[in-house]
Amino acid sequence: MKHFVVAIIFTFAAFQLSAQNKKANNISLLLPFCSKQILTNSTYKDAELGNICREYYQGALIALDSLERAGVKLRLNVFDTENDSLTMLRIMQTIAFKESELILGPVRQGGNQVLSQFCKKNEVYHVSPLMTFSKIKLDDPYWISANPDLPVYAGIILKQILSVDTAANIIVVYDKSIVGKSLGQAFKTIAANKKLRLRVLEYNPALDLKLYTSNLNANHIVVAATQEGAVNGTLRNTGDTSTIYKLTTYGLMQWFDFKNVDYNLYQRVNLSVFSPFYADYTRDEVKQFVVKYRERFSTEPTEAAIKGYDQMLLFTDALNQNGKKLMDKLADKNIPALGTRFNFVKYKENNSYQTGYLNLLKLDNYALKKVN
């Protein structure tokens, strides 16, 4: 596969300033492109991460084209952190970085921790663009996660189910994967509310779901698992129990990366899937983005590219309208984008903002269709 590499750029003027009086906003993009390393060695240990960041940046450039046409003025500073803490500290000493009014990045947990004190001191928001950090202990009101964290999934999933069926009988089956244990614990915490018809069970091959289903209320089975054996074992158990009353099962997008994806089984158990990202390529807006991306980069846009577009457009527009108080515009809103909806809420656990939205996709005639 052909690899495209973004070189280190310490100051990049995205637009020529127009005749408007308003000054240009300063945005810093802080990502581990690892450009020098990948140019030297295409199999470099962080090559995959570097290329994902390059795709994100390319999507962001398409957003900048749209902003330029709208007359928005900004200066974009692009920094390659090389996934190295010392490089990060050197970048933070540059004049261009110190003038930042918004920071997109870095990607890894350590980078956000290094950046946190700078952002709190200067009242500058920094966005985690690609990853979330379930276990990070960081009290930072200027930190924004552009993707929902795993423990937040549980509340989103239950809210979605109860919004269509307040009397739902809900069964959660989790496995021993990192994802499964995190989701299982989050569902157990919620299950302490005795008013919910919610049972949380750890998967084992002998688990008999019939013991927990209802003959009076619709049954919603959430398979909070990413181990292929646990997923297929639970679904086969469910599929064999064809008499379950009003059955719906819920899973995760990671299942479609399994070595053997059993679409017939998924269809049989009335599967819906929760995912933080979904681009509907029948939408005109998505089609237009794909055409522009192909024209500029001669390749197909990836998930990271669409995230780069969505996030650059969202945060830059908010910065342009509200300055450094941009979250006054974005918090507690439901904002549509190409690959998701943004619904930022301030979480008490670490005083930061996090989006709380998952796409719900229904498997219908062997194709996923968005339903929320």
DOFI-268882 format. One record per residue (C-alpha): residue in three letters; chain; x, y, z. Coordinates in steps of 0.2 Angstrom, whole numbers, plus 2048, in hexadecimal, padded with zeros to 3 digits. Layout:
("Ala","A",(X,Y,Z)) ...
This chain:
("Met","A",(800,800,800)) ("Lys","A",(806,811,7FC)) ("His","A",(80A,81C,80B)) ("Phe","A",(809,82F,80B)) ("Val","A",(813,838,818)) ("Val","A",(811,849,820)) ("Ala","A",(821,852,823)) ("Ile","A",(824,85C,833)) ("Ile","A",(81C,86E,830)) ("Phe","A",(81E,87A,83F)) ("Thr","A",(813,888,837)) ("Phe","A",(807,886,829)) ("Ala","A",(7FD,895,824)) ("Ala","A",(7EC,88C,81F)) ("Phe","A",(7E5,89C,817)) ("Gln","A",(7EA,8AC,810)) ("Leu","A",(7E2,8B9,81B)) ("Ser","A",(7D3,8C2,814)) ("Ala","A",(7CF,8D5,815)) ("Gln","A",(7C4,8D2,825)) ("Asn","A",(7CA,8DA,835)) ("Lys","A",(7C8,8CA,840)) ("Lys","A",(7D9,8C3,843)) ("Ala","A",(7DD,8B1,83E)) ("Asn","A",(7DB,8A4,84C)) ("Asn","A",(7EA,899,850)) ("Ile","A",(7E7,886,850)) ("Ser","A",(7F5,879,853)) ("Leu","A",(7F3,867,84D)) ("Leu","A",(7FE,85C,858)) ("Leu","A",(800,84A,851)) ("Pro","A",(80C,83C,851)) ("Phe","A",(80F,83C,83E)) ("Cys","A",(820,834,841)) ("Ser","A",(825,83B,830)) ("Lys","A",(838,83A,831)) ("Gln","A",(837,828,838)) ("Ile","A",(82B,821,82B)) ("Leu","A",(835,829,81C)) ("Thr","A",(844,820,823)) ("Asn","A",(83B,810,827)) ("Ser","A",(82A,80C,820)) ("Thr","A",(828,7FE,82D)) ("Tyr","A",(82C,80A,83C)) ("Lys","A",(822,804,84C)) ("Asp","A",(817,813,84B)) ("Ala","A",(814,813,839)) ("Glu","A",(802,80E,83A)) ("Leu","A",(7FE,81C,847)) ("Gly","A",(808,829,83C)) ("Asn","A",(7FE,825,82C)) ("Ile","A",(7ED,826,836)) ("Cys","A",(7F3,837,83C)) ("Arg","A",(7F7,83C,82A)) ("Glu","A",(7E6,836,824)) ("Tyr","A",(7DE,841,832)) ("Tyr","A",(7E8,850,82C)) ("Gln","A",(7E3,84E,81A)) ("Gly","A",(7D1,84D,81F)) ("Ala","A",(7D4,85D,82A)) ("Leu","A",(7DB,866,81A)) ("Ile","A",(7CB,863,811)) ("Ala","A",(7C2,86B,81F)) ("Leu","A",(7CE,87A,81E)) ("Asp","A",(7C9,87C,80C)) ("Ser","A",(7B7,87E,811)) ("Leu","A",(7BB,88A,81E)) ("Glu","A",(7C6,894,812)) ("Arg","A",(7B7,896,806)) ("Ala","A",(7AC,89C,815)) ("Gly","A",(7B9,8AA,818)) ("Val","A",(7BF,8A2,829)) ("Lys","A",(7D1,8A8,82D)) ("Leu","A",(7DD,89D,836)) ("Arg","A",(7EF,898,838)) ("Leu","A",(7F2,885,83A)) ("Asn","A",(802,880,842)) ("Val","A",(805,86D,83F)) ("Phe","A",(811,864,84A)) ("Asp","A",(818,853,849)) ("Thr","A",(81A,84C,85B)) ("Glu","A",(823,83C,855)) ("Asn","A",(81A,834,863)) ("Asp","A",(828,83A,86F)) ("Ser","A",(826,844,87F)) ("Leu","A",(836,84E,87C)) ("Thr","A",(831,853,86B)) ("Met","A",(820,858,872)) ("Leu","A",(829,863,87F)) ("Arg","A",(834,86B,872)) ("Ile","A",(824,86F,867)) ("Met","A",(81C,877,876)) ("Gln","A",(82A,884,878)) ("Thr","A",(828,88A,866)) ("Ile","A",(820,89C,864)) ("Ala","A",(813,895,857)) ("Phe","A",(80D,888,864)) ("Lys","A",(80C,894,872)) ("Glu","A",(800,89F,868)) ("Ser","A",(7F4,890,866)) ("Glu","A",(7E1,894,869)) ("Leu","A",(7DC,882,866)) ("Ile","A",(7E6,872,865)) ("Leu","A",(7E1,862,85C)) ("Gly","A",(7EB,854,863)) ("Pro","A",(7F5,84C,869)) ("Val","A",(7F0,83A,867)) ("Arg","A",(7F7,830,875)) ("Gln","A",(7F3,831,888)) ("Gly","A",(805,837,88D)) ("Gly","A",(804,846,881)) ("Asn","A",(7F3,84C,888)) ("Gln","A",(7FB,84B,89A)) ("Val","A",(80A,855,894)) ("Leu","A",(7FF,862,88C)) ("Ser","A",(7F2,864,899)) ("Gln","A",(7FB,871,8A4)) ("Phe","A",(7FE,87C,895)) ("Cys","A",(7EC,87C,890)) ("Lys","A",(7E5,87F,8A2)) ("Lys","A",(7F2,88E,8A4)) ("Asn","A",(7EE,895,893)) ("Glu","A",(7DB,891,893)) ("Val","A",(7DD,887,882)) ("Tyr","A",(7D3,878,87E)) ("His","A",(7DC,869,877)) ("Val","A",(7D2,85B,86E)) ("Ser","A",(7D6,848,86F)) ("Pro","A",(7D2,844,85C)) ("Leu","A",(7D4,832,85A)) ("Met","A",(7D5,829,86B)) ("Thr","A",(7CC,829,87C)) ("Phe","A",(7D4,825,88D)) ("Ser","A",(7C9,81B,899)) ("Lys","A",(7D6,81B,8A7)) ("Ile","A",(7DE,82C,8A5)) ("Lys","A",(7DE,836,8B5)) ("Leu","A",(7DE,848,8AF)) ("Asp","A",(7D5,856,8B6)) ("Asp","A",(7D4,862,8A7)) ("Pro","A",(7C5,86D,8A3)) ("Tyr","A",(7CE,871,892)) ("Trp","A",(7CF,85F,88C)) ("Ile","A",(7C2,859,87F)) ("Ser","A",(7C0,847,879)) ("Ala","A",(7B9,846,867)) ("Asn","A",(7B5,834,86A)) ("Pro","A",(7AA,82C,877)) ("Asp","A",(7B4,822,885)) ("Leu","A",(7B0,810,887)) ("Pro","A",(7A8,812,899)) ("Val","A",(79C,81F,891)) ("Tyr","A",(796,812,884)) ("Ala","A",(78B,80A,891)) ("Gly","A",(781,819,895)) ("Ile","A",(77F,81D,883)) ("Ile","A",(779,80B,87F)) ("Leu","A",(76D,80A,88D)) ("Lys","A",(766,81B,889)) ("Gln","A",(763,816,877)) ("Ile","A",(75A,806,87C)) ("Leu","A",(74F,80E,889)) ("Ser","A",(74B,81C,87D)) ("Val","A",(741,810,872)) ("Asp","A",(73C,804,880)) ("Thr","A",(73A,80A,892)) ("Ala","A",(735,7F8,898)) ("Ala","A",(744,7EF,88F)) ("Asn","A",(74C,7E0,897)) ("Ile","A",(75E,7E3,894)) ("Ile","A",(76C,7D6,895)) ("Val","A",(77E,7DA,894)) ("Val","A",(78B,7CD,890)) ("Tyr","A",(79D,7D2,891)) ("Asp","A",(7AE,7C9,88E)) ("Lys","A",(7BF,7CA,895)) ("Ser","A",(7C6,7D5,887)) ("Ile","A",(7CC,7E7,88C)) ("Val","A",(7BC,7EE,884)) ("Gly","A",(7B1,7E1,88C)) ("Lys","A",(7B7,7E3,89D)) ("Ser","A",(7B6,7F6,89C)) ("Leu","A",(7A4,7F6,895)) ("Gly","A",(79F,7E8,8A2)) ("Gln","A",(7A5,7F2,8B0)) ("Ala","A",(79C,802,8AA)) ("Phe","A",(78B,7F8,8A8)) ("Lys","A",(78D,7F0,8B9)) ("Thr","A",(78F,802,8C1)) ("Ile","A",(77E,807,8B8)) ("Ala","A",(776,7F6,8BD)) ("Ala","A",(777,7FC,8CF)) ("Asn","A",(767,806,8CB)) ("Lys","A",(75B,7F9,8CF)) ("Lys","A",(74D,801,8C5)) ("Leu","A",(755,7FB,8B5)) ("Arg","A",(751,7E9,8AE)) ("Leu","A",(764,7E7,8AB)) ("Arg","A",(76F,7D7,8AE)) ("Val","A",(781,7D8,8AB)) ("Leu","A",(789,7C7,8A8)) ("Glu","A",(79B,7C1,8A4)) ("Tyr","A",(79C,7B5,895)) ("Asn","A",(79F,7A3,896)) ("Pro","A",(79B,795,88A)) ("Ala","A",(78E,78E,896)) ("Leu","A",(785,79E,898)) ("Asp","A",(772,79B,896)) ("Leu","A",(76A,7AB,891)) ("Lys","A",(758,7A4,892)) ("Leu","A",(75A,7A5,8A5)) ("Tyr","A",(75A,7B8,8A3)) ("Thr","A",(74E,7BC,895)) ("Ser","A",(73C,7C2,897)) ("Asn","A",(72C,7BC,890)) ("Leu","A",(723,7CC,893)) ("Asn","A",(730,7DA,88F)) ("Ala","A",(73A,7DC,87F)) ("Asn","A",(74C,7D5,881)) ("His","A",(75B,7DF,87D)) ("Ile","A",(76B,7D6,87E)) ("Val","A",(77B,7E0,87D)) ("Val","A",(78B,7D6,879)) ("Ala","A",(799,7E1,880)) ("Ala","A",(7A7,7D6,87A)) ("Thr","A",(7B4,7D6,86C)) ("Gln","A",(7BB,7C5,86E)) ("Glu","A",(7B5,7BB,85F)) ("Gly","A",(7B1,7AB,869)) ("Ala","A",(7A7,7B4,876)) ("Val","A",(79D,7BE,869)) ("Asn","A",(798,7AF,85E)) ("Gly","A",(795,7A4,86D)) ("Thr","A",(789,7B1,875)) ("Leu","A",(780,7B4,864)) ("Arg","A",(77E,7A2,860)) ("Asn","A",(777,79F,872)) ("Thr","A",(76B,7AD,86E)) ("Gly","A",(767,7A7,85C)) ("Asp","A",(764,795,862)) ("Thr","A",(757,79D,86E)) ("Ser","A",(74B,7A2,860)) ("Thr","A",(73D,7A4,86C)) ("Ile","A",(744,7B3,875)) ("Tyr","A",(736,7C0,876)) ("Lys","A",(73A,7CF,86B)) ("Leu","A",(74C,7CD,86A)) ("Thr","A",(759,7DA,865)) ("Thr","A",(76C,7D8,867)) ("Tyr","A",(779,7E6,867)) ("Gly","A",(78B,7E5,862)) ("Leu","A",(79B,7EF,85E)) ("Met","A",(7A2,7F4,84D)) ("Gln","A",(7B2,7EA,851)) ("Trp","A",(7A9,7DA,84D)) ("Phe","A",(7AA,7DD,83B)) ("Asp","A",(7BD,7DC,83C)) ("Phe","A",(7BB,7CA,842)) ("Lys","A",(7C4,7BC,838)) ("Asn","A",(7B3,7B4,835)) ("Val","A",(7A4,7C0,835)) ("Asp","A",(794,7B6,836)) ("Tyr","A",(788,7C1,82D)) ("Asn","A",(77A,7B4,82E)) ("Leu","A",(77C,7B2,840)) ("Tyr","A",(77C,7C5,843)) ("Gln","A",(76C,7C7,838)) ("Arg","A",(763,7B9,841)) ("Val","A",(765,7C1,852)) ("Asn","A",(75F,7D2,84C)) ("Leu","A",(76F,7DB,84F)) ("Ser","A",(772,7ED,851)) ("Val","A",(783,7F5,853)) ("Phe","A",(78A,804,85D)) ("Ser","A",(799,80D,855)) ("Pro","A",(7A1,81E,859)) ("Phe","A",(7A4,820,846)) ("Tyr","A",(799,81D,837)) ("Ala","A",(799,826,826)) ("Asp","A",(78A,824,81B)) ("Tyr","A",(790,825,80A)) ("Thr","A",(77F,828,803)) ("Arg","A",(77E,839,80B)) ("Asp","A",(782,847,7FF)) ("Glu","A",(78E,84F,80C)) ("Val","A",(798,83F,80D)) ("Lys","A",(799,83D,7FA)) ("Gln","A",(79F,84F,7F8)) ("Phe","A",(7AD,84C,805)) ("Val","A",(7B2,83C,7FC)) ("Val","A",(7B3,845,7EB)) ("Lys","A",(7BE,853,7F2)) ("Tyr","A",(7C9,847,7FC)) ("Arg","A",(7CC,83C,7EC)) ("Glu","A",(7D0,84C,7E1)) ("Arg","A",(7DD,852,7EE)) ("Phe","A",(7E5,842,7F4)) ("Ser","A",(7E2,835,7E6)) ("Thr","A",(7DC,829,7F3)) ("Glu","A",(7CC,824,7FD)) ("Pro","A",(7C9,82D,80E)) ("Thr","A",(7CA,822,81D)) ("Glu","A",(7C1,823,82E)) ("Ala","A",(7D0,82E,834)) ("Ala","A",(7CE,83A,826)) ("Ile","A",(7BC,83C,829)) ("Lys","A",(7BF,840,83B)) ("Gly","A",(7CC,84C,836)) ("Tyr","A",(7BF,855,82B)) ("Asp","A",(7B1,855,838)) ("Gln","A",(7BC,85B,847)) ("Met","A",(7C5,868,83E)) ("Leu","A",(7B5,870,837)) ("Leu","A",(7AC,86E,848)) ("Phe","A",(7B9,876,853)) ("Thr","A",(7C0,883,847)) ("Asp","A",(7AF,88A,844)) ("Ala","A",(7AB,88A,857)) ("Leu","A",(7BC,893,85A)) ("Asn","A",(7B8,8A0,84C)) ("Gln","A",(7A8,8A4,854)) ("Asn","A",(7AB,8A3,867)) ("Gly","A",(7BE,8A5,868)) ("Lys","A",(7C7,89B,876)) ("Lys","A",(7B6,898,87E)) ("Leu","A",(7B1,88D,870)) ("Met","A",(7A8,880,87B)) ("Asp","A",(79B,88C,87F)) ("Lys","A",(795,889,86E)) ("Leu","A",(798,876,86D)) ("Ala","A",(793,86F,87E)) ("Asp","A",(782,867,880)) ("Lys","A",(77E,868,86E)) ("Asn","A",(77A,85A,861)) ("Ile","A",(785,85E,852)) ("Pro","A",(784,853,843)) ("Ala","A",(794,84F,839)) ("Leu","A",(799,843,82B)) ("Gly","A",(79F,835,837)) ("Thr","A",(795,838,847)) ("Arg","A",(78C,844,851)) ("Phe","A",(795,84F,85E)) ("Asn","A",(78C,851,86F)) ("Phe","A",(799,858,87B)) ("Val","A",(795,856,88E)) ("Lys","A",(7A1,85B,89C)) ("Tyr","A",(7A5,84B,8A6)) ("Lys","A",(7A7,84C,8B9)) ("Glu","A",(7B4,83F,8BA)) ("Asn","A",(7C2,849,8B2)) ("Asn","A",(7B9,85A,8AF)) ("Ser","A",(7BC,858,89D)) ("Tyr","A",(7B0,858,88D)) ("Gln","A",(7AC,848,884)) ("Thr","A",(7A0,845,876)) ("Gly","A",(792,839,87B)) ("Tyr","A",(78B,832,86B)) ("Leu","A",(78C,821,862)) ("Asn","A",(785,81D,851)) ("Leu","A",(778,80F,852)) ("Leu","A",(778,804,843)) ("Lys","A",(76B,7F6,83E)) ("Leu","A",(770,7E7,834)) ("Asp","A",(763,7E6,827)) ("Asn","A",(764,7DA,819)) ("Tyr","A",(777,7D8,81C)) ("Ala","A",(77A,7EB,81C)) ("Leu","A",(77D,7F7,82A)) ("Lys","A",(770,806,82A)) ("Lys","A",(771,814,836)) ("Val","A",(761,816,841)) ("Asn","A",(765,824,84D)) 
